[in-house]
Amino acid sequence: MASQSVPTNSDKRPEDDCQEDEPHVSSNQDTEPQVETYTAPDGSLRARRTTPRERQERKTTLDLGAVQQGEKEGLRSYIKRFNLMRIQIPNLPDEVAYTDFFKGLKDGSNFKFDLVRKRVATLQEAMMEAETYIQAVDLCHMGKQGDQKRSEKKEGRSQKAAPKEEKKRKDVWMADSTSQPPSKKRKEFTPYSPKYEFNKDNHTIFKEVKGRLSLEKPTPMKGDPSKRNQGKHCHFHDDDGHETNECISLKRLLDQLAEKGDLDSYIKKPKGK
């Protein structure tokens, strides 16, 4: 039986003693940030740096589908949270991203209804619609705030003016007739009271003196002739409406003639003496 030879130190090559085990060197890809690309909402290709920790905590479409709009959350806030999650998912198809975005919108929202009505089918189109929608909401909100401020300002002025109006109404009701301006006083009818008493009636005196005295022609009667009393005739006016003895114009004329001394034979006595 042949015996096996055991290697001795003399059998080892010199170069074997100089060799050492090579240490394991980790790849730079595991320790340094890397650049990854993703598709932006506008369809352009963009890049972002990712850290080793981010690569270890790689997000998936399950994480994206879990992003839901809160019941009282605004559209701007929801889009921001959705995009922050979306850019962490590499090579995400647009149709998958849009589907998760649409499902995440709260039910019954006007914006979700608009996407269906306008048949939006891509995430890029949805983001453009969202931008327009948010601008419109902001403008309407500013308009409501302006209307509210104007209404409050107007209401404040009304409240300040109310005491003045109340005081004014009170002053009007409490004021007596003497406090009113003369131009606004209601004129009261005061019948004419002759100054002289005659020994004959006015009609008779008028017939007797009209031939010898120059009498001024009276002012025509006022009012609608058809509404006057056609059964009464005034010889001084030569018109229908009242009797000659009732004529105020004739009474004034006879007083003037008496003042001149033209009717001394008809005067009984001056009134009040």
FENSUL-V416544 format. One record per backbone hydrogen bond with DSSP energy under -1.0 kcal/mol. NH is the residue of the N-H (numbers start at 1). CO is the residue of the C=O. If there is no record, write none. Layout:
BEGIN
NH_CO, NH_CO
END
This chain:
BEGIN
11_8, 16_13, 30_27, 32_28, 34_50, 36_48, 38_46, 40_44, 43_40, 46_38, 48_36, 50_34, 55_51, 56_52, 57_53, 64_60, 65_61, 67_64, 69_104, 78_74, 79_75, 80_76, 81_77, 82_78, 83_79, 84_80, 85_81, 86_82, 87_83, 88_85, 89_86, 97_93, 98_94, 99_95, 100_96, 101_97, 102_98, 103_99, 104_100, 109_106, 113_109, 114_110, 115_111, 116_112, 117_113, 118_114, 120_115, 126_122, 127_123, 128_124, 129_125, 130_126, 131_127, 132_128, 133_129, 134_130, 135_131, 136_132, 137_133, 138_134, 139_135, 140_136, 141_137, 142_138, 143_139, 144_140, 145_141, 146_142, 147_143, 148_144, 149_145, 150_146, 151_147, 152_148, 153_149, 154_150, 155_151, 156_152, 157_153, 158_154, 159_155, 160_156, 161_157, 162_158, 165_161, 166_162, 167_163, 168_164, 169_165, 170_166, 171_167, 172_168, 173_169, 174_170, 175_171, 179_176, 184_181, 197_269, 199_266, 205_201, 206_202, 207_203, 208_204, 209_205, 210_206, 213_209, 215_213, 227_224, 228_225, 232_229, 234_239, 238_234, 239_234, 241_232, 247_244, 251_247, 252_248, 253_249, 254_250, 255_251, 256_252, 257_253, 258_254, 259_255, 260_256, 262_257, 266_263, 268_197, 271_195, 273_270
END
